Amino acid sequence: MGLGAQLVERLLGAAEYEGSPPVWLVTEGAVVAVSAAVLTTGSGVGAVLVGLSRPGSTAVVLVVVAAVALHLLITGAGHLLVAGVTALGILLAPALSEVATEAVLVGAGRDRDVVVTAVAHEPTGNPAYYCSVRLRDGAPVGVRLWRGCGPAVEPGDVIGMVYDPEGRVGPRGIDGAAPLLRGLGETAALLLAFAALCLLAVVRSYRVSSAGSSHPRG
């Protein structure tokens, strides 16, 4: 095997079989892909539901992504494909945490009015306006709100806030269900790409002889 062929094999996997990959190999890849998608999604949603912060739930998903990448490397998947799976997982982790948080607030959140105590304009941030708020009884809210905050809002104004009565996720300003729908679409696209690349990595990681036996790389 030449140096170029060895490099291609290391980066993309052996994929040595005549014609299309056998059904059993595609099935195995599908099982790995579905399992990886379910585990990453379940870990992200579960971490949010047990009350972990968004960074904490993101970290949990990243641990699962690392385990998936390690499994692919052990089975002999191409390094470039494993790197792609890892990169998609890194993007997927915070997206899952954000969508799960939004889902909790949309599904179980309660609305209440809060009083603005200060408005900060931070043009380097996205969004640029952040409102510090307190409850009507004077108790401060520990997070600044950006939804419902803007250049027209002044200290003393009343804006809406949605919060989780069980305290699993932090509150946010009221902005309807549009962010959840947008986040679901983006996260679903990332999850589909993540699973598809896992499938491709598994299918390309095997040599299949003419007799049908398999020889995993590694």
RAGI-V920321 format. One record per residue. N is the residue number from 0. SS is DSSP state (@ for helix, = for strand, . for the rest). PHI is phi in whole degrees, 0 to 359 (* if undefined). Layout:
N|SS|PHI, N|SS|PHI
//
This chain:
0|.|*, 1|.|288, 2|@|297, 3|@|296, 4|@|295, 5|@|296, 6|@|294, 7|@|299, 8|@|297, 9|@|293, 10|@|279, 11|@|245, 12|.|97, 13|.|291, 14|.|50, 15|=|261, 16|.|203, 17|.|278, 18|.|69, 19|.|285, 20|.|295, 21|.|297, 22|@|299, 23|@|297, 24|@|287, 25|@|297, 26|@|297, 27|@|298, 28|@|297, 29|@|296, 30|@|298, 31|@|296, 32|@|296, 33|@|294, 34|@|298, 35|@|297, 36|@|294, 37|@|294, 38|@|294, 39|@|292, 40|@|295, 41|@|297, 42|@|293, 43|@|294, 44|@|293, 45|@|298, 46|@|297, 47|@|293, 48|@|292, 49|.|272, 50|.|99, 51|.|292, 52|.|293, 53|@|300, 54|@|299, 55|@|294, 56|@|292, 57|@|297, 58|@|297, 59|@|298, 60|@|297, 61|@|296, 62|@|297, 63|@|295, 64|@|300, 65|@|297, 66|@|294, 67|@|297, 68|@|298, 69|@|296, 70|@|300, 71|@|296, 72|@|296, 73|@|296, 74|.|279, 75|.|91, 76|.|293, 77|.|298, 78|@|298, 79|@|293, 80|@|292, 81|@|295, 82|@|298, 83|@|296, 84|@|300, 85|@|296, 86|@|297, 87|@|296, 88|@|296, 89|@|295, 90|@|287, 91|@|288, 92|@|302, 93|@|293, 94|@|295, 95|@|297, 96|@|296, 97|@|293, 98|@|294, 99|@|296, 100|@|297, 101|@|299, 102|@|296, 103|@|297, 104|@|290, 105|@|289, 106|@|277, 107|@|237, 108|=|288, 109|=|243, 110|=|267, 111|=|205, 112|=|273, 113|=|229, 114|=|258, 115|=|285, 116|=|255, 117|=|198, 118|=|237, 119|=|250, 120|=|261, 121|.|236, 122|.|297, 123|.|279, 124|.|268, 125|.|222, 126|.|281, 127|.|268, 128|=|247, 129|=|230, 130|=|252, 131|=|275, 132|=|225, 133|=|223, 134|.|286, 135|.|295, 136|.|276, 137|.|99, 138|.|290, 139|=|286, 140|.|265, 141|.|286, 142|.|235, 143|.|273, 144|=|255, 145|.|246, 146|.|287, 147|.|87, 148|.|258, 149|.|183, 150|.|296, 151|.|274, 152|.|272, 153|.|233, 154|.|305, 155|.|100, 156|.|289, 157|=|252, 158|=|233, 159|=|269, 160|=|222, 161|=|247, 162|=|220, 163|=|267, 164|.|299, 165|.|272, 166|.|72, 167|.|285, 168|.|229, 169|.|284, 170|.|284, 171|=|209, 172|=|290, 173|.|278, 174|.|212, 175|.|72, 176|.|265, 177|@|302, 178|@|299, 179|@|294, 180|@|296, 181|@|295, 182|@|296, 183|@|298, 184|@|296, 185|@|293, 186|@|292, 187|@|298, 188|@|295, 189|@|296, 190|@|295, 191|@|296, 192|@|295, 193|@|299, 194|@|294, 195|@|297, 196|@|288, 197|@|299, 198|@|301, 199|@|298, 200|@|297, 201|@|292, 202|@|298, 203|.|274, 204|.|272, 205|=|245, 206|=|257, 207|=|240, 208|.|285, 209|.|297, 210|.|276, 211|.|100, 212|.|283, 213|=|244, 214|=|226, 215|=|300, 216|.|285, 217|.|102
//
